[in-house]
Amino acid sequence: MKAVILAAGMGSRLYPLTQNKPKALLEINGRTLLDRVVGQLADEGVNDFVVVTGYCAPVVNKELRNLAAKRPALKIRDVENPSYSTTGTSYSLWLSMPYWDDDLLIIEGDLVVDKRIVAKLMKTRSEAFLISDFKGGLGPEEMKVRLRNGVISKISKKFEAEEGDGEYIGMGRFRGSALKEFGSELDALISGGGRTEFYEAAIQTLVQRIEVEAPSTDGQHWTEIDFASDYEKARGIFWEETRHAPVRKELFGRTSHSPSLQSLFEDFDALYIHDFCYLANPFFPPESLTRELRMKIEHLMRAYPSLNREVSEKVSRFTGLDPDMVVVGNGATELIDHMTRIWVKDLAIPVPTFSEYLETAEKHGKKIRHVTGDPASHFRVDVERLASEALSKGANAAVLINPDNPSGQYLPIGDVRRLLEMLSDLDLVMVDESFSDFASVDTPPTVANLCEQHKNLVVVKSLGKIYGLPGLRLGYAVTADRARAAELRRQLPVWNSNSMAEFFLDRLPQYAKDYEISRVKVIACTQALREALGRIKGINAFPSATNFVLARIESGMSAAALRDELLARHNIYIRDCSNKIGIGPDFARIACRTEEENMLVALKIDEVLNGGSQASVPGPAEAKPSRKNRR
């Protein structure tokens, strides 16, 4: 038996990750892809390997020597494709033919798979088969397979997605007479001028004459790493194999905010952690926009950003708002701080809610009037009660976060309009719409169009959460009181945003369709997450109009204990809400991630609470994740 690993390509779409090494030397959990697949195959009894190199061949050869030293029982040979930049996988595989025996395994070097897929590769007894995935959601990049009577009748990237039954993942096996037939077809392809083709072109001809089966991955994890986003997701997907993070627990409780991954896991790669604590769109930005940003990074790091007014005008272009009404902040928190310091004296605020409004008011010595919500109504804000408390207690300002964080509850525009009318005599009413894009699959609701009618209204919005890039620190405020907007702008530094954030704003209008798709997908995934959590014994999952779910733990375990158990056992980070005012120790917030991650977090919460009785929670094979994120 011979395993041929194709590792010659440049991986240009992964640049700069592949600047000095090919894709096969990227690392997952401290091991290169090459080390990983060789080890998995060796564990299944394979001991004879041919690795086809090309790009950065000396670097790959050094890794092969290291692998041979670690596993002296293995025979590892390299075959170099000197024409790697102008030929395809057909030619790389053809170069390995002199070393074939009567049983051939083909593995593409950018593949990461669960060990159970490798076990299936070894245990399937057919003479010819290509392991394939049949979860649907095919696109133009996938190597699609069509089946007839249970065997492959067509394989190509070129036919329409709806014609495909599944995707060949890049791991197959030929032996005996089937291998001889395949070798003949590969020879014919190369001699006929097909050096730039995929080797699957030879298989396409082969399936017209012999049966090539397509055993399923059975829902096990795998990914082909073509883009940086694939790499990041792969590092997260295979989280069960990671070492466990040394958690700096002393950081919990220092503030009402949760510690960042970077601070919480000292000397530990935060990509190993499944982050269900921080709230960001997992489906945006698309890889093409990320790639644009990556290509410009050196220039942007050296460039001064535009002034605040000019950056505000860029926000106005895609929001349709008057630029005189818009003020951009280094995140919404910068604007919250200045508005509270300047205009708030006595603040009425529903709780539980986003803690920054409370902490900022306390920091600046303002009076705070808590209007505590009722968990029986999912902490939904009672607008009459909020208005009554504000007016009767002499508050000059009020805050409404809609939809709310952490409750996820949303007040319809009619209720907010009624609240604004009742609070028309206050100096300031701040309505935070940071999560409103997830409140409806239709046009996102907003009261920004009411600013002209209510001069005391300021609408606040964070952009990092909805666009999936909280690290860029972008937010804005809208008010029809132009003098107030000008005063707020004067409080800010001349350059209060960075060049990367400005570049992102410049490019955002071109990706409006991609964002809309991601926004609707987040809504669907959040509802599926809530349903999955709601099926767990001991969990009361609240309805949500956001990209997270607030859950009450009714099993007797505290939210902090659940957080700690998930971190210690599964490298999962959720939000313990017990340090928020107006909420008890039994509430946790779980952010929406990809479909597959959402199903897994539900499984692991069930395991912690109920000892692994997973009957009520759909497993990964039952989930229906998207093509982009499921592999």
C-alpha positions as CSV (number, residue, x, y, z in Angstrom):
1,M,0.0,0.0,0.0
2,K,1.3,3.4,-1.0
3,A,-0.1,6.8,0.2
4,V,0.6,9.7,-2.2
5,I,0.2,13.1,-0.7
6,L,0.0,16.0,-3.1
7,A,1.7,19.0,-1.6
8,A,3.2,20.9,-4.6
9,G,0.9,23.9,-4.9
10,M,1.6,27.5,-3.9
11,G,-1.6,28.3,-2.1
12,S,-1.6,31.8,-3.4
13,R,-5.0,32.5,-2.0
14,L,-3.6,32.0,1.5
15,Y,-0.9,34.6,1.1
16,P,0.8,35.8,3.4
17,L,0.3,32.6,5.4
18,T,2.0,30.7,2.5
19,Q,4.7,33.3,1.9
20,N,7.5,30.9,2.9
21,K,5.8,27.5,3.0
22,P,3.1,25.6,1.2
23,K,-0.3,24.9,2.6
24,A,0.7,21.4,3.8
25,L,3.0,23.0,6.4
26,L,0.3,25.2,8.0
27,E,-0.3,24.1,11.5
28,I,-3.4,22.9,13.3
29,N,-3.0,22.5,17.1
30,G,0.8,22.7,16.8
31,R,1.1,20.1,14.0
32,T,1.6,20.7,10.3
33,L,-1.1,19.4,8.0
34,L,1.5,17.0,6.6
35,D,2.5,15.7,10.1
36,R,-1.2,15.3,10.9
37,V,-2.2,13.2,7.9
38,V,0.9,11.1,8.0
39,G,0.3,10.4,11.7
40,Q,-3.4,9.5,11.1
41,L,-2.5,7.1,8.3
42,A,0.4,5.6,10.2
43,D,-2.0,4.9,13.1
44,E,-4.1,3.0,10.6
45,G,-1.1,0.9,9.5
46,V,0.1,2.8,6.5
47,N,4.0,2.9,6.5
48,D,4.9,3.8,2.9
49,F,4.5,7.5,1.7
50,V,5.3,9.5,-1.4
51,V,5.0,13.3,-1.0
52,V,4.9,15.3,-4.2
53,T,6.6,18.6,-3.5
54,G,7.0,21.8,-5.6
55,Y,6.6,25.2,-4.0
56,C,9.2,25.6,-1.2
57,A,10.3,22.1,-1.8
58,P,13.4,22.4,0.5
59,V,11.2,23.5,3.4
60,V,8.9,20.5,2.8
61,N,11.8,18.1,2.6
62,K,13.0,19.3,6.0
63,E,9.6,18.6,7.5
64,L,9.7,15.1,5.9
65,R,13.1,14.4,7.5
66,N,11.6,15.5,10.8
67,L,8.7,13.1,10.3
68,A,11.0,10.2,9.4
69,A,13.0,10.9,12.5
70,K,9.9,10.9,14.7
71,R,8.6,7.7,13.1
72,P,11.6,5.6,12.0
73,A,9.4,2.7,10.9
74,L,7.9,4.8,8.1
75,K,9.3,5.0,4.6
76,I,8.8,8.6,3.3
77,R,10.0,9.6,-0.2
78,D,9.6,13.0,-1.9
79,V,9.0,13.5,-5.6
80,E,9.5,17.1,-6.8
81,N,7.3,18.7,-9.4
82,P,9.6,21.5,-10.8
83,S,6.7,22.8,-12.9
84,Y,4.3,23.2,-10.0
85,S,3.4,26.8,-10.9
86,T,2.2,25.9,-14.4
87,T,0.8,22.4,-13.9
88,G,-2.2,20.9,-12.1
89,T,-2.7,18.0,-9.7
90,S,-2.9,15.6,-12.6
91,Y,0.8,16.1,-13.4
92,S,1.9,16.0,-9.7
93,L,0.1,12.7,-9.3
94,W,1.5,11.3,-12.6
95,L,5.0,12.1,-11.4
96,S,4.4,9.7,-8.5
97,M,3.4,6.8,-10.7
98,P,6.8,5.0,-10.7
99,Y,6.4,4.4,-7.0
100,W,2.8,3.0,-7.1
101,D,2.2,-0.5,-6.0
102,D,-1.1,-2.4,-6.2
103,D,-2.9,-0.3,-3.6
104,L,-2.9,3.5,-3.8
105,L,-4.2,6.1,-1.4
106,I,-4.5,9.7,-2.8
107,I,-4.6,12.5,-0.3
108,E,-4.5,16.2,-1.1
109,G,-2.1,18.1,1.0
110,D,-4.4,20.9,2.1
111,L,-6.9,18.5,3.6
112,V,-7.7,18.3,7.3
113,V,-10.0,15.4,8.4
114,D,-11.3,13.7,11.4
115,K,-9.5,10.5,12.2
116,R,-12.7,8.6,11.6
117,I,-12.7,9.5,8.0
118,V,-9.2,8.1,7.7
119,A,-10.4,4.9,9.4
120,K,-13.1,4.7,6.7
121,L,-10.6,5.2,4.0
122,M,-8.8,2.1,5.3
123,K,-11.8,-0.1,6.1
124,T,-13.8,0.4,2.9
125,R,-13.2,-2.7,0.8
126,S,-14.2,-1.4,-2.7
127,E,-11.5,-1.4,-5.4
128,A,-12.1,2.2,-6.3
129,F,-13.8,4.9,-4.2
130,L,-13.6,8.6,-3.5
131,I,-14.7,9.8,0.0
132,S,-17.4,12.3,-0.5
133,D,-19.7,14.7,1.5
134,F,-23.4,14.8,0.8
135,K,-24.6,17.6,2.9
136,G,-25.5,19.9,0.0
137,G,-24.8,23.6,-0.4
138,L,-22.5,23.0,-3.4
139,G,-20.8,26.0,-5.1
140,P,-18.4,26.6,-8.0
141,E,-15.3,25.8,-6.0
142,E,-16.4,22.3,-5.0
143,M,-15.3,19.1,-6.8
144,K,-18.8,17.9,-7.4
145,V,-19.9,14.3,-7.8
146,R,-23.1,13.0,-9.4
147,L,-24.2,9.5,-8.6
148,R,-26.2,6.9,-10.6
149,N,-27.2,3.7,-9.0
150,G,-25.0,4.4,-6.0
151,V,-21.7,5.0,-8.0
152,I,-20.1,8.0,-9.5
153,S,-21.3,8.9,-13.0
154,K,-19.7,12.4,-13.2
155,I,-17.0,14.3,-11.3
156,S,-16.0,17.9,-12.0
157,K,-16.0,21.4,-10.7
158,K,-17.6,22.6,-13.9
159,F,-21.2,21.3,-13.9
160,E,-24.0,23.2,-12.2
161,A,-24.3,22.9,-8.4
162,E,-27.9,21.6,-8.5
163,E,-26.7,18.7,-10.7
164,G,-24.3,17.5,-8.0
165,D,-25.2,15.0,-5.3
166,G,-22.1,15.7,-3.2
167,E,-18.5,16.8,-3.0
168,Y,-15.3,14.7,-3.3
169,I,-13.2,15.8,-0.3
170,G,-9.8,15.0,-1.8
171,M,-9.1,11.5,-0.3
172,G,-9.6,8.4,-2.4
173,R,-8.3,4.8,-3.0
174,F,-7.6,2.6,-6.0
175,R,-6.3,-0.9,-6.0
176,G,-6.0,-4.0,-8.2
177,S,-7.4,-3.8,-11.7
178,A,-9.1,-0.5,-10.9
179,L,-5.7,1.1,-10.1
180,K,-4.3,-0.2,-13.4
181,E,-7.3,1.3,-15.3
182,F,-6.8,4.6,-13.4
183,G,-3.1,4.7,-14.2
184,S,-3.9,4.2,-17.9
185,E,-6.3,7.1,-17.9
186,L,-3.9,9.3,-16.1
187,D,-1.1,8.5,-18.6
188,A,-3.5,9.2,-21.4
189,L,-4.5,12.5,-19.9
190,I,-0.9,13.7,-19.5
191,S,0.2,12.5,-23.0
192,G,-2.8,14.2,-24.4
193,G,-1.8,17.6,-23.1
194,G,-3.7,17.6,-19.8
195,R,-0.8,18.6,-17.5
196,T,-2.8,21.6,-16.2
197,E,-5.9,19.5,-15.4
198,F,-7.1,18.2,-12.0
199,Y,-6.4,14.5,-11.7
200,E,-10.2,14.1,-11.3
201,A,-10.3,14.6,-15.1
202,A,-8.8,11.1,-15.5
203,I,-11.4,9.8,-13.0
204,Q,-14.2,11.3,-15.1
205,T,-13.1,9.2,-18.1
206,L,-12.6,6.2,-15.8
207,V,-16.1,6.2,-14.4
208,Q,-17.5,5.6,-17.9
209,R,-15.9,2.2,-17.8
210,I,-15.7,1.0,-14.2
211,E,-17.6,1.5,-10.9
212,V,-16.1,4.2,-8.6
213,E,-18.0,4.4,-5.3
214,A,-18.4,7.4,-3.1
215,P,-18.6,6.5,0.6
216,S,-19.8,9.3,2.8
217,T,-18.0,11.3,5.5
218,D,-21.0,10.5,7.7
219,G,-21.0,14.0,9.0
220,Q,-17.5,13.8,10.4
221,H,-15.4,17.0,10.4
222,W,-13.2,17.9,7.4
223,T,-12.0,21.0,5.6
224,E,-10.0,21.8,2.6
225,I,-7.9,24.9,3.3
226,D,-8.1,27.3,0.3
227,F,-8.5,30.6,2.1
228,A,-7.4,32.2,5.4
229,S,-11.0,31.9,6.7
230,D,-10.8,28.1,6.0
231,Y,-7.6,27.9,8.0
232,E,-9.1,29.8,11.0
233,K,-12.2,27.7,11.0
234,A,-10.2,24.5,10.8
235,R,-8.2,25.5,13.8
236,G,-11.5,25.9,15.7
237,I,-13.3,22.9,14.3
238,F,-10.8,20.4,15.5
239,W,-11.0,21.9,19.0
240,E,-11.5,18.5,20.7
241,E,-7.9,17.6,19.9
242,T,-6.4,20.7,21.5
243,R,-4.6,20.9,24.7
244,H,-6.7,22.7,27.3
245,A,-6.2,26.4,28.0
246,P,-4.6,27.7,31.2
247,V,-7.4,30.1,32.2
248,R,-6.6,33.3,34.1
249,K,-9.7,33.1,36.3
250,E,-8.6,36.1,38.4
251,L,-9.7,38.3,35.5
252,F,-13.4,37.3,36.0
253,G,-15.2,39.9,38.1
254,R,-12.8,42.8,37.7
255,T,-15.4,44.6,35.6
256,S,-18.9,43.8,34.3
257,H,-17.4,43.0,31.0
258,S,-15.9,39.6,30.1
259,P,-12.2,39.3,29.7
260,S,-11.0,39.1,26.1
261,L,-9.6,35.9,24.8
262,Q,-6.1,37.4,24.5
263,S,-6.1,38.4,28.1
264,L,-7.8,35.3,29.5
265,F,-5.6,32.7,27.9
266,E,-2.0,33.8,28.6
267,D,0.6,32.1,26.3
268,F,-2.2,30.2,24.6
269,D,-3.4,30.6,21.0
270,A,-6.9,32.1,21.3
271,L,-7.9,30.4,18.0
272,Y,-8.1,27.2,20.0
273,I,-11.0,28.6,21.9
274,H,-14.6,28.4,20.7
275,D,-15.8,31.9,21.5
276,F,-19.5,32.0,22.4
277,C,-19.0,35.0,24.6
278,Y,-18.2,37.9,22.3
279,L,-20.8,38.9,19.8
280,A,-19.9,39.2,16.1
281,N,-21.4,38.1,12.8
282,P,-19.6,34.7,12.0
283,F,-20.6,34.9,8.3
284,F,-19.1,38.3,7.4
285,P,-16.8,39.7,6.0
286,P,-16.5,37.4,3.0
287,E,-13.1,36.0,2.2
288,S,-12.7,38.4,-0.8
289,L,-13.1,41.5,1.5
290,T,-10.7,40.0,4.1
291,R,-8.2,39.3,1.3
292,E,-8.5,43.0,0.2
293,L,-7.8,44.1,3.7
294,R,-4.9,41.7,4.0
295,M,-3.3,42.9,0.8
296,K,-3.5,46.5,1.9
297,I,-2.4,46.0,5.5
298,E,1.2,47.3,5.2
299,H,0.0,50.5,3.5
300,L,-2.8,51.0,5.9
301,M,-0.6,50.6,9.0
302,R,1.6,53.4,7.7
303,A,-1.2,55.7,6.6
304,Y,-3.0,58.4,8.7
305,P,-6.7,58.0,8.7
306,S,-9.1,60.8,7.6
307,L,-10.5,63.3,10.0
308,N,-13.7,62.4,12.0
309,R,-16.0,64.5,9.8
310,E,-14.7,62.7,6.6
311,V,-15.1,59.3,8.1
312,S,-18.6,60.2,9.2
313,E,-19.4,61.1,5.7
314,K,-18.4,57.6,4.6
315,V,-20.9,56.1,7.1
316,S,-23.5,58.5,5.7
317,R,-23.0,57.1,2.2
318,F,-24.2,53.5,3.1
319,T,-26.7,54.5,5.8
320,G,-28.4,57.3,3.8
321,L,-28.2,59.7,6.8
322,D,-27.3,63.3,6.7
323,P,-23.5,63.6,7.4
324,D,-24.2,66.6,9.7
325,M,-26.2,64.2,11.9
326,V,-23.6,61.4,12.1
327,V,-20.6,61.2,14.4
328,V,-18.2,58.2,14.1
329,G,-16.6,56.8,17.2
330,N,-13.7,54.4,18.0
331,G,-16.4,51.9,18.8
332,A,-19.8,52.9,20.2
333,T,-18.3,53.0,23.7
334,E,-16.3,56.1,22.9
335,L,-19.5,57.9,22.0
336,I,-21.3,56.6,25.0
337,D,-18.6,57.9,27.3
338,H,-18.6,61.4,25.9
339,M,-22.4,61.7,25.7
340,T,-22.8,60.6,29.3
341,R,-20.1,62.9,30.5
342,I,-21.5,66.0,28.7
343,W,-25.3,65.6,28.8
344,V,-26.4,63.1,31.4
345,K,-27.1,64.2,35.0
346,D,-29.6,61.6,36.1
347,L,-30.0,58.5,34.0
348,A,-33.0,56.1,33.9
349,I,-32.0,52.7,32.5
350,P,-33.7,49.3,32.2
351,V,-31.7,46.5,33.7
352,P,-30.2,44.0,33.0
353,T,-28.6,45.7,30.0
354,F,-25.3,46.6,28.3
355,S,-23.1,47.5,31.3
356,E,-21.1,50.2,29.6
357,Y,-24.0,52.7,30.0
358,L,-24.0,51.9,33.8
359,E,-20.3,51.9,34.3
360,T,-19.8,55.1,32.3
361,A,-22.5,56.9,34.3
362,E,-21.0,55.8,37.6
363,K,-17.5,56.8,36.5
364,H,-18.6,60.3,35.7
365,G,-20.6,60.6,39.0
366,K,-24.1,60.6,37.5
367,K,-27.2,59.5,39.3
368,I,-28.6,56.2,38.0
369,R,-32.2,55.0,38.2
370,H,-32.4,51.2,37.6
371,V,-35.7,49.9,36.2
372,T,-35.4,46.2,36.8
373,G,-37.0,43.8,34.4
374,D,-39.0,40.7,35.2
375,P,-37.4,37.3,34.1
376,A,-41.0,35.9,33.8
377,S,-41.4,38.3,30.8
378,H,-37.9,37.6,29.5
379,F,-36.8,41.0,30.9
380,R,-38.8,42.7,28.1
381,V,-38.8,46.5,28.7
382,D,-42.1,48.0,29.9
383,V,-42.1,51.4,28.2
384,E,-44.8,52.9,30.5
385,R,-42.9,51.8,33.6
386,L,-39.6,53.1,32.2
387,A,-41.2,56.5,31.3
388,S,-42.9,56.7,34.7
389,E,-39.7,56.0,36.6
390,A,-37.7,58.6,34.5
391,L,-40.3,61.3,34.9
392,S,-41.3,60.7,38.5
393,K,-37.6,60.5,39.7
394,G,-36.5,63.6,37.9
395,A,-34.1,61.9,35.4
396,N,-32.9,64.1,32.6
397,A,-31.8,61.2,30.4
398,A,-32.8,57.7,29.5
399,V,-31.4,54.7,27.7
400,L,-33.1,52.0,25.7
401,I,-31.1,49.2,24.1
402,N,-33.2,47.7,21.3
403,P,-32.9,44.8,20.9
404,D,-31.5,44.4,24.4
405,N,-28.3,42.9,25.5
406,P,-28.3,40.4,27.3
407,S,-32.0,39.6,27.2
408,G,-32.3,39.6,23.4
409,Q,-35.7,41.2,23.6
410,Y,-37.0,43.6,21.0
411,L,-39.5,46.4,21.2
412,P,-41.4,47.2,18.0
413,I,-41.0,50.6,16.5
414,G,-44.5,51.6,17.7
415,D,-43.5,51.0,21.3
416,V,-40.3,53.0,20.9
417,R,-42.2,55.8,19.3
418,R,-44.6,55.9,22.2
419,L,-41.7,56.0,24.7
420,L,-40.1,58.9,22.8
421,E,-43.3,60.8,23.0
422,M,-43.6,60.2,26.7
423,L,-40.0,61.3,27.2
424,S,-40.0,64.3,24.9
425,D,-39.2,66.7,27.8
426,L,-36.0,64.9,28.8
427,D,-32.6,66.4,27.7
428,L,-31.5,63.1,26.1
429,V,-32.9,59.8,25.1
430,M,-30.3,57.3,23.8
431,V,-31.6,54.3,21.8
432,D,-28.9,51.8,21.1
433,E,-29.6,49.8,17.9
434,S,-26.4,47.8,17.8
435,F,-28.3,44.5,17.3
436,S,-31.2,45.8,15.3
437,D,-30.0,44.2,12.0
438,F,-30.8,40.8,13.5
439,A,-34.3,41.8,14.6
440,S,-36.0,41.1,11.3
441,V,-35.3,39.3,8.1
442,D,-36.8,42.2,6.3
443,T,-35.3,45.7,6.3
444,P,-33.6,46.2,9.8
445,P,-35.9,48.3,12.0
446,T,-34.6,51.7,13.2
447,V,-35.8,54.9,14.8
448,A,-33.1,57.0,13.2
449,N,-35.8,58.4,10.9
450,L,-37.6,59.8,14.0
451,C,-34.6,62.0,15.0
452,E,-36.1,65.0,13.2
453,Q,-39.3,64.7,15.2
454,H,-37.5,64.1,18.5
455,K,-34.5,66.4,18.9
456,N,-33.5,64.8,22.2
457,L,-33.1,61.4,20.5
458,V,-29.6,60.0,19.8
459,V,-29.4,56.7,18.0
460,V,-26.2,54.7,18.8
461,K,-24.9,51.8,16.7
462,S,-21.9,49.6,16.9
463,L,-20.7,48.3,13.6
464,G,-18.2,45.7,14.8
465,K,-20.9,43.3,16.0
466,I,-23.0,43.2,12.8
467,Y,-20.1,43.2,10.4
468,G,-18.0,40.7,12.2
469,L,-14.9,42.9,12.8
470,P,-15.1,44.2,16.4
471,G,-11.4,44.6,16.4
472,L,-11.6,47.5,14.0
473,R,-13.5,49.6,16.6
474,L,-16.3,51.3,14.7
475,G,-19.6,52.8,15.9
476,Y,-21.6,55.9,15.2
477,A,-24.3,58.2,16.8
478,V,-27.1,59.9,14.9
479,T,-29.0,63.0,16.1
480,A,-31.0,65.7,14.3
481,D,-29.7,68.3,16.7
482,R,-26.8,69.4,14.5
483,A,-25.4,71.6,17.3
484,R,-25.3,68.6,19.5
485,A,-23.6,66.5,16.8
486,A,-21.0,69.2,16.3
487,E,-20.4,69.4,20.1
488,L,-19.9,65.7,20.3
489,R,-17.5,65.7,17.4
490,R,-15.4,68.4,19.2
491,Q,-15.0,66.1,22.2
492,L,-13.3,63.5,20.1
493,P,-9.7,63.3,19.0
494,V,-9.0,64.6,15.5
495,W,-8.1,61.0,14.4
496,N,-10.3,58.8,16.4
497,S,-10.6,55.9,13.9
498,N,-7.8,53.9,12.2
499,S,-7.0,53.5,8.6
500,M,-8.0,49.8,8.5
501,A,-11.5,50.8,9.7
502,E,-11.7,53.5,7.1
503,F,-10.7,51.2,4.3
504,F,-13.4,48.8,5.5
505,L,-16.0,51.6,5.3
506,D,-14.8,52.4,1.8
507,R,-15.3,48.9,0.6
508,L,-18.5,48.1,2.5
509,P,-21.0,49.3,-0.1
510,Q,-19.6,46.9,-2.7
511,Y,-20.4,44.0,-0.3
512,A,-23.9,45.0,0.5
513,K,-25.4,41.8,-1.0
514,D,-22.9,39.6,0.9
515,Y,-23.8,41.3,4.1
516,E,-27.5,40.9,3.5
517,I,-27.0,37.1,3.0
518,S,-24.9,36.9,6.2
519,R,-27.4,38.9,8.2
520,V,-30.4,36.7,7.3
521,K,-28.2,33.6,8.0
522,V,-27.3,34.8,11.5
523,I,-31.0,35.2,12.2
524,A,-31.8,31.7,11.1
525,C,-28.8,30.2,13.0
526,T,-29.7,32.1,16.2
527,Q,-33.2,30.6,16.1
528,A,-31.8,27.1,15.5
529,L,-29.4,27.7,18.4
530,R,-32.2,28.7,20.7
531,E,-34.2,25.6,19.7
532,A,-31.2,23.3,20.3
533,L,-30.5,24.9,23.7
534,G,-34.2,24.7,24.6
535,R,-34.2,20.9,24.2
536,I,-31.6,20.5,26.9
537,K,-32.9,19.4,30.2
538,G,-32.2,22.2,32.8
539,I,-32.0,25.0,30.2
540,N,-34.7,27.7,29.7
541,A,-33.6,29.4,26.4
542,F,-35.2,32.9,26.0
543,P,-36.5,34.1,22.6
544,S,-34.0,36.3,20.9
545,A,-34.1,39.1,18.2
546,T,-30.2,39.3,18.3
547,N,-27.2,37.1,17.5
548,F,-27.2,35.5,20.9
549,V,-29.4,33.6,23.3
550,L,-29.9,34.3,27.0
551,A,-30.4,31.0,28.9
552,R,-31.5,30.4,32.4
553,I,-29.9,27.4,34.0
554,E,-32.5,25.5,36.0
555,S,-30.5,22.5,37.0
556,G,-28.9,24.0,40.1
557,M,-25.6,24.8,38.5
558,S,-24.5,28.5,38.4
559,A,-23.7,30.2,35.1
560,A,-20.1,30.8,36.4
561,A,-19.7,27.0,37.1
562,L,-21.1,26.1,33.7
563,R,-18.6,28.6,32.0
564,D,-15.7,27.2,34.0
565,E,-16.6,23.5,33.1
566,L,-17.0,24.3,29.4
567,L,-13.6,26.1,29.4
568,A,-11.8,23.3,31.4
569,R,-13.3,20.4,29.5
570,H,-14.1,21.7,26.0
571,N,-12.3,25.0,25.4
572,I,-15.7,26.7,25.0
573,Y,-16.1,30.3,26.3
574,I,-19.6,31.5,27.2
575,R,-20.8,34.6,29.0
576,D,-21.7,34.3,32.7
577,C,-24.2,37.1,33.2
578,S,-24.2,37.1,37.0
579,N,-22.1,40.3,37.3
580,K,-24.8,42.2,35.4
581,I,-27.1,44.3,37.6
582,G,-30.7,43.0,37.6
583,I,-30.0,39.4,36.8
584,G,-29.2,36.4,38.9
585,P,-26.3,33.9,39.0
586,D,-28.2,31.4,36.9
587,F,-28.1,33.2,33.6
588,A,-25.7,32.7,30.7
589,R,-25.5,34.3,27.3
590,I,-24.4,32.1,24.3
591,A,-23.4,33.9,21.1
592,C,-24.5,32.5,17.7
593,R,-21.6,31.0,15.7
594,T,-21.7,28.7,12.7
595,E,-24.4,26.0,12.5
596,E,-21.9,23.3,13.3
597,E,-20.4,25.1,16.2
598,N,-23.9,25.9,17.5
599,M,-24.9,22.3,17.5
600,L,-21.6,21.3,19.2
601,V,-22.0,23.9,22.0
602,A,-25.5,22.6,22.7
603,L,-24.1,19.0,22.9
604,K,-21.4,20.1,25.3
605,I,-23.7,22.1,27.5
606,D,-26.0,19.0,27.6
607,E,-23.0,16.9,28.5
608,V,-21.9,19.1,31.4
609,L,-25.4,19.5,32.8
610,N,-26.8,16.0,32.2
611,G,-23.8,13.7,31.9
612,G,-24.0,13.3,28.1
613,S,-27.6,12.4,27.6
614,Q,-27.7,13.8,24.1
615,A,-30.9,12.3,22.8
616,S,-32.7,15.7,22.8
617,V,-30.0,17.6,21.0
618,P,-29.2,17.2,17.3
619,G,-25.7,16.0,16.7
620,P,-23.3,17.3,14.0
621,A,-24.5,14.8,11.4
622,E,-28.0,16.0,11.8
623,A,-27.2,19.7,11.6
624,K,-27.5,21.3,8.2
625,P,-24.6,23.7,8.1
626,S,-23.7,25.9,5.2
627,R,-21.0,25.0,2.7
628,K,-18.8,27.8,3.7
629,N,-18.5,26.9,7.3
630,R,-19.3,23.2,7.7
631,R,-16.2,21.6,6.2
